[in-house]
Amino acid sequence: MKNNLNINQLGRLKWHYIHKRFRTPFYTYLLWEGVSRHHNNNLKFPYEMGAVLYLDQELMFADNVWLKTQSLILSKLESDSSFIRDSFQEAYKLNRRIEKLVKELGQRKFDSFSNSQLADNLEKYFNLCFSIGAFMIFPLFIEEYLENKVRLAITKKIGKKAPDMIHDLCISAKPSSTENAELSLLKIALKDSRKLSIKQDIERHIKEYGWLKNSAMNDNYYSEKDIYKRLEQLRGEDVPAKIKLILNNRKINRTKIKKYRNSLGFSKKLISYIDTLQEAIYFRSWRTERFYRNIQYLSSFLGEISLRLGVKISSEVFYILPTEITDLLRKGLKINKKIIRERKRGYLMWGDGEKTQIYSGDIVTIAKKKIKFLTTNNQDRNKIHGQIACRGKVIGKARVIRMKGEFGKIRLGEILVVPSTTPDYVPVMKKSAAIVTDEGGLTCHAAIISRELGIPCVIGTKISTKTLHNGDLIEVDANKGIIKILKRA
């Protein structure tokens, strides 16, 4: 793409940093085109955020745009307490339309499809994704606000017992996809231990949960081999007890939330905040997981597109934007392999409210030098502060993992230190005595899963992966949100 990006201007902006994630250009575009421009005409207010930057795995928004849009969303929540929950319901409805489309396409044969027909169907898919993008940022706007509202009201009502109650209220009554996948696998393991046939169960499991490995949207799914390996690891363990624990914890969580909500004389306003917080915790993981899940149904569809565009490795089609793909199909052109190679090395995507554009090559290197986006006041390097996600206190050795290729390095009982987590991190999280993240808020993936697993967790420290080293003896006090370095490795 012709370089018409003003890097100096972007370098002068103040940024609201979100997180670091490896995502393919196809996925990044699907997510943030729907946020940066107004695609959902059912929403009559200006939700769009025309200043979205993805810079070589780092996602951020111009701070003034973030604050303006957050103020708008919070004012709507204050005037209509059901606004956020109603918005989430609209997102669920949109997703049902997307699921219907991708499942239909997943059953089709495409030999007789013209290039234009392939392009038309892909366009239907990504336009629906853009519409659901309207709701993508809502949980991030409201999580701290809602937590503070709930914390203050409950503390005023019950005093010292408030932290335990707030902790319980931050565990969603709706089970996550990760927990559902674990329960499904345990049930297969139980059948396996009884010498019953599990082949069809594994096929169903992969169809329902194989996408949990695809958090970058790069055509990477759990295989039969992966599932059999996991089943082998479960042999000799008390599988019925694990199933019982998950089901009992679900029942306990639902009972506690119902009791807190209905039996303590909370005001209607506070109950509304609790209900919205509960839904937001579930929705935050759900919103991105739907992208991973729905694209799995399109594997054969995108495989056919890859062939038409001259791509031998089907995963490489994800380095081309959806709109670029439809343009190439309609013009009967092939993909430029040089562009794929460049984007694999790193890319920048900028949505300014008028158009979302992608850049690669030297401009990415220049932008990384000129655009400063991450600052922190976490200056005491022997004591790191963060936000409590799951309460508890643990002493152990740190294991810093910055990329998925390092998963095999963690040992049972080490403290996992990561920038953030996605569904494919769960196996390593389960081995950990505690979890510490640079990024995240109350409704982030690490917070949700740590509470489901009952593992002490501190999130949003900003500097843990830069400050801690493998083998450092540290104390994670997730009752106070503090990590102390007791002894350097």
SULKA-V977154 format. One line per field, one symbol per residue. phi: phi as a letter, one per 30 degrees, with the letter a starting at -180 (. if undefined). psi: psi as a letter, one per 40 degrees, with the letter a starting at -180 (. if undefined). Layout:
# SULKA-V977154
phi=???
psi=???
This chain:
# SULKA-V977154
phi=.ddccddddddddcccdcacbdbdeedededcddcdbdccddcccdddbdacbcchiccabedddedddddddddddddbdcedddddddddddddddeeddddddcdccecddeddddddddedddddddddecdcedddcdddddddddddddddbiddeedddedddcddcdddddddddedddddddddcicdbedddddddddbedddcdchbicbdcedddddddddddjcddedddddddddddddddddddedccciddedddddddddedddddddedddddddddddceddddddeddcicdcdddddccdeddddddddciccdddddddddddkbbbbccjcacbcbbjddddddddcccbbbbcddddcbccacdcbdkbbcacdbdbcbddcedddcejdcdbbdabbeddeeddddddabbbdcjbecdeddddddddicebbcidibddccdbejedbcccddcibcccdadd
psi=ihgfhgdddddeihihhcihhhiidddddddededeigegeeheigeigfghhhgfehhiihdddddddddddddddddgeedddddddddddddddddddddddeeihedehiddddddddddddddddddddededdddedddddddddddddddebdedddddddeehhdhiidddddddddddddddddefiheddddddddddedeeefeegffhihiddddddddddeheigdddddddddddddddddddddddeeefiidddddddddddddddddddddddddddddeeddddddddddefhdhddedeehidddddddddefiihhddddddddeiihhhheedihiiiiadddddddddhhehiiegdheehhiahhdhiihihahihhheideedediiheihhhidiiideedddddeidihhidiiadeiddddddddefhhhhifedededdiihehhihhgedefhhhhdhi.
